[in-house]
């Protein structure tokens, strides 16, 4: 359950978000959608490696920065 990209997070609020590429060890600056995609890729990789067969349902929070919440 979210928020996955919390609008109250200091780094998110300053738009100071980056990702260190493990293959090149270089910092890559990301936008909110790219960061969210990196998070989902990481979760998928870890769950696949653990051979988890549980279905995962993503539930965003009202504080989610890159998704418009349908409810207040």
PyMOL commands that place a pseudoatom at each C-alpha (Angstrom):
pseudoatom trace, name=CA, resn=UNK, resi=1, chain=A, elem=C, hetatm=0, pos=[0.000, 0.000, 0.000]
pseudoatom trace, name=CA, resn=UNK, resi=2, chain=A, elem=C, hetatm=0, pos=[1.171, 3.495, -0.814]
pseudoatom trace, name=CA, resn=UNK, resi=3, chain=A, elem=C, hetatm=0, pos=[2.263, 6.121, -0.816]
pseudoatom trace, name=CA, resn=UNK, resi=4, chain=A, elem=C, hetatm=0, pos=[5.010, 4.811, -3.051]
pseudoatom trace, name=CA, resn=UNK, resi=5, chain=A, elem=C, hetatm=0, pos=[6.238, 8.326, -3.906]
pseudoatom trace, name=CA, resn=UNK, resi=6, chain=A, elem=C, hetatm=0, pos=[5.166, 10.313, -0.846]
pseudoatom trace, name=CA, resn=UNK, resi=7, chain=A, elem=C, hetatm=0, pos=[4.554, 14.021, -1.503]
pseudoatom trace, name=CA, resn=UNK, resi=8, chain=A, elem=C, hetatm=0, pos=[5.724, 14.717, 2.066]
pseudoatom trace, name=CA, resn=UNK, resi=9, chain=A, elem=C, hetatm=0, pos=[9.148, 13.132, 1.478]
pseudoatom trace, name=CA, resn=UNK, resi=10, chain=A, elem=C, hetatm=0, pos=[11.841, 15.841, 1.519]
pseudoatom trace, name=CA, resn=UNK, resi=11, chain=A, elem=C, hetatm=0, pos=[13.684, 14.535, -1.550]
pseudoatom trace, name=CA, resn=UNK, resi=12, chain=A, elem=C, hetatm=0, pos=[10.455, 14.157, -3.511]
pseudoatom trace, name=CA, resn=UNK, resi=13, chain=A, elem=C, hetatm=0, pos=[9.284, 17.651, -2.511]
pseudoatom trace, name=CA, resn=UNK, resi=14, chain=A, elem=C, hetatm=0, pos=[12.606, 19.149, -3.698]
pseudoatom trace, name=CA, resn=UNK, resi=15, chain=A, elem=C, hetatm=0, pos=[12.494, 17.008, -6.873]
pseudoatom trace, name=CA, resn=UNK, resi=16, chain=A, elem=C, hetatm=0, pos=[15.966, 15.791, -5.878]
pseudoatom trace, name=CA, resn=UNK, resi=17, chain=A, elem=C, hetatm=0, pos=[15.575, 12.197, -6.947]
pseudoatom trace, name=CA, resn=UNK, resi=18, chain=A, elem=C, hetatm=0, pos=[18.217, 10.072, -8.561]
pseudoatom trace, name=CA, resn=UNK, resi=19, chain=A, elem=C, hetatm=0, pos=[19.065, 6.435, -9.114]
pseudoatom trace, name=CA, resn=UNK, resi=20, chain=A, elem=C, hetatm=0, pos=[22.493, 4.844, -9.068]
pseudoatom trace, name=CA, resn=UNK, resi=21, chain=A, elem=C, hetatm=0, pos=[22.824, 2.501, -12.035]
pseudoatom trace, name=CA, resn=UNK, resi=22, chain=A, elem=C, hetatm=0, pos=[24.445, -0.685, -10.678]
pseudoatom trace, name=CA, resn=UNK, resi=23, chain=A, elem=C, hetatm=0, pos=[26.093, -1.521, -14.014]
pseudoatom trace, name=CA, resn=UNK, resi=24, chain=A, elem=C, hetatm=0, pos=[27.821, 1.859, -14.499]
pseudoatom trace, name=CA, resn=UNK, resi=25, chain=A, elem=C, hetatm=0, pos=[27.738, 3.163, -10.908]
pseudoatom trace, name=CA, resn=UNK, resi=26, chain=A, elem=C, hetatm=0, pos=[26.613, 6.552, -12.278]
pseudoatom trace, name=CA, resn=UNK, resi=27, chain=A, elem=C, hetatm=0, pos=[23.834, 8.696, -10.860]
pseudoatom trace, name=CA, resn=UNK, resi=28, chain=A, elem=C, hetatm=0, pos=[20.832, 9.118, -13.112]
pseudoatom trace, name=CA, resn=UNK, resi=29, chain=A, elem=C, hetatm=0, pos=[18.268, 11.818, -12.317]
pseudoatom trace, name=CA, resn=UNK, resi=30, chain=A, elem=C, hetatm=0, pos=[14.688, 10.622, -12.662]
pseudoatom trace, name=CA, resn=UNK, resi=31, chain=A, elem=C, hetatm=0, pos=[11.244, 12.130, -12.958]
pseudoatom trace, name=CA, resn=UNK, resi=32, chain=A, elem=C, hetatm=0, pos=[8.403, 10.824, -10.799]
pseudoatom trace, name=CA, resn=UNK, resi=33, chain=A, elem=C, hetatm=0, pos=[7.145, 8.302, -13.355]
pseudoatom trace, name=CA, resn=UNK, resi=34, chain=A, elem=C, hetatm=0, pos=[10.645, 6.906, -13.925]
pseudoatom trace, name=CA, resn=UNK, resi=35, chain=A, elem=C, hetatm=0, pos=[11.207, 6.570, -10.175]
pseudoatom trace, name=CA, resn=UNK, resi=36, chain=A, elem=C, hetatm=0, pos=[7.863, 4.779, -9.765]
pseudoatom trace, name=CA, resn=UNK, resi=37, chain=A, elem=C, hetatm=0, pos=[8.800, 2.422, -12.614]
pseudoatom trace, name=CA, resn=UNK, resi=38, chain=A, elem=C, hetatm=0, pos=[12.169, 1.704, -10.946]
pseudoatom trace, name=CA, resn=UNK, resi=39, chain=A, elem=C, hetatm=0, pos=[10.342, 0.880, -7.705]
pseudoatom trace, name=CA, resn=UNK, resi=40, chain=A, elem=C, hetatm=0, pos=[7.938, -1.506, -9.437]
pseudoatom trace, name=CA, resn=UNK, resi=41, chain=A, elem=C, hetatm=0, pos=[10.791, -3.168, -11.339]
pseudoatom trace, name=CA, resn=UNK, resi=42, chain=A, elem=C, hetatm=0, pos=[12.661, -3.702, -8.070]
pseudoatom trace, name=CA, resn=UNK, resi=43, chain=A, elem=C, hetatm=0, pos=[9.583, -5.166, -6.353]
pseudoatom trace, name=CA, resn=UNK, resi=44, chain=A, elem=C, hetatm=0, pos=[8.924, -7.492, -9.296]
pseudoatom trace, name=CA, resn=UNK, resi=45, chain=A, elem=C, hetatm=0, pos=[12.550, -8.656, -9.372]
pseudoatom trace, name=CA, resn=UNK, resi=46, chain=A, elem=C, hetatm=0, pos=[12.635, -9.377, -5.635]
pseudoatom trace, name=CA, resn=UNK, resi=47, chain=A, elem=C, hetatm=0, pos=[9.290, -11.185, -5.595]
pseudoatom trace, name=CA, resn=UNK, resi=48, chain=A, elem=C, hetatm=0, pos=[10.276, -13.248, -8.630]
pseudoatom trace, name=CA, resn=UNK, resi=49, chain=A, elem=C, hetatm=0, pos=[13.612, -14.179, -7.042]
pseudoatom trace, name=CA, resn=UNK, resi=50, chain=A, elem=C, hetatm=0, pos=[11.795, -15.228, -3.866]
pseudoatom trace, name=CA, resn=UNK, resi=51, chain=A, elem=C, hetatm=0, pos=[9.384, -17.320, -5.983]
pseudoatom trace, name=CA, resn=UNK, resi=52, chain=A, elem=C, hetatm=0, pos=[6.399, -15.594, -4.416]
pseudoatom trace, name=CA, resn=UNK, resi=53, chain=A, elem=C, hetatm=0, pos=[3.144, -16.748, -5.975]
pseudoatom trace, name=CA, resn=UNK, resi=54, chain=A, elem=C, hetatm=0, pos=[0.944, -14.246, -4.150]
pseudoatom trace, name=CA, resn=UNK, resi=55, chain=A, elem=C, hetatm=0, pos=[-0.898, -11.701, -6.282]
pseudoatom trace, name=CA, resn=UNK, resi=56, chain=A, elem=C, hetatm=0, pos=[0.172, -8.135, -5.576]
pseudoatom trace, name=CA, resn=UNK, resi=57, chain=A, elem=C, hetatm=0, pos=[-2.403, -5.332, -5.594]
pseudoatom trace, name=CA, resn=UNK, resi=58, chain=A, elem=C, hetatm=0, pos=[-1.101, -1.763, -5.623]
pseudoatom trace, name=CA, resn=UNK, resi=59, chain=A, elem=C, hetatm=0, pos=[-3.179, 0.683, -3.620]
pseudoatom trace, name=CA, resn=UNK, resi=60, chain=A, elem=C, hetatm=0, pos=[-1.985, 4.286, -3.933]
pseudoatom trace, name=CA, resn=UNK, resi=61, chain=A, elem=C, hetatm=0, pos=[-2.365, 6.789, -1.142]
pseudoatom trace, name=CA, resn=UNK, resi=62, chain=A, elem=C, hetatm=0, pos=[-3.932, 10.268, -1.291]
pseudoatom trace, name=CA, resn=UNK, resi=63, chain=A, elem=C, hetatm=0, pos=[-0.354, 11.542, -0.740]
pseudoatom trace, name=CA, resn=UNK, resi=64, chain=A, elem=C, hetatm=0, pos=[0.877, 9.811, -3.910]
pseudoatom trace, name=CA, resn=UNK, resi=65, chain=A, elem=C, hetatm=0, pos=[2.816, 12.359, -5.965]
pseudoatom trace, name=CA, resn=UNK, resi=66, chain=A, elem=C, hetatm=0, pos=[2.450, 10.857, -9.451]
pseudoatom trace, name=CA, resn=UNK, resi=67, chain=A, elem=C, hetatm=0, pos=[-1.099, 9.511, -9.393]
pseudoatom trace, name=CA, resn=UNK, resi=68, chain=A, elem=C, hetatm=0, pos=[-4.307, 11.450, -8.995]
pseudoatom trace, name=CA, resn=UNK, resi=69, chain=A, elem=C, hetatm=0, pos=[-6.276, 9.942, -6.161]
pseudoatom trace, name=CA, resn=UNK, resi=70, chain=A, elem=C, hetatm=0, pos=[-9.942, 9.304, -6.966]
pseudoatom trace, name=CA, resn=UNK, resi=71, chain=A, elem=C, hetatm=0, pos=[-10.860, 9.840, -3.321]
pseudoatom trace, name=CA, resn=UNK, resi=72, chain=A, elem=C, hetatm=0, pos=[-9.816, 12.526, -0.830]
for i in range(1, 72): cmd.bond("trace and resi %d" % i, "trace and resi %d" % (i + 1))
show_as sticks, trace
zoom trace
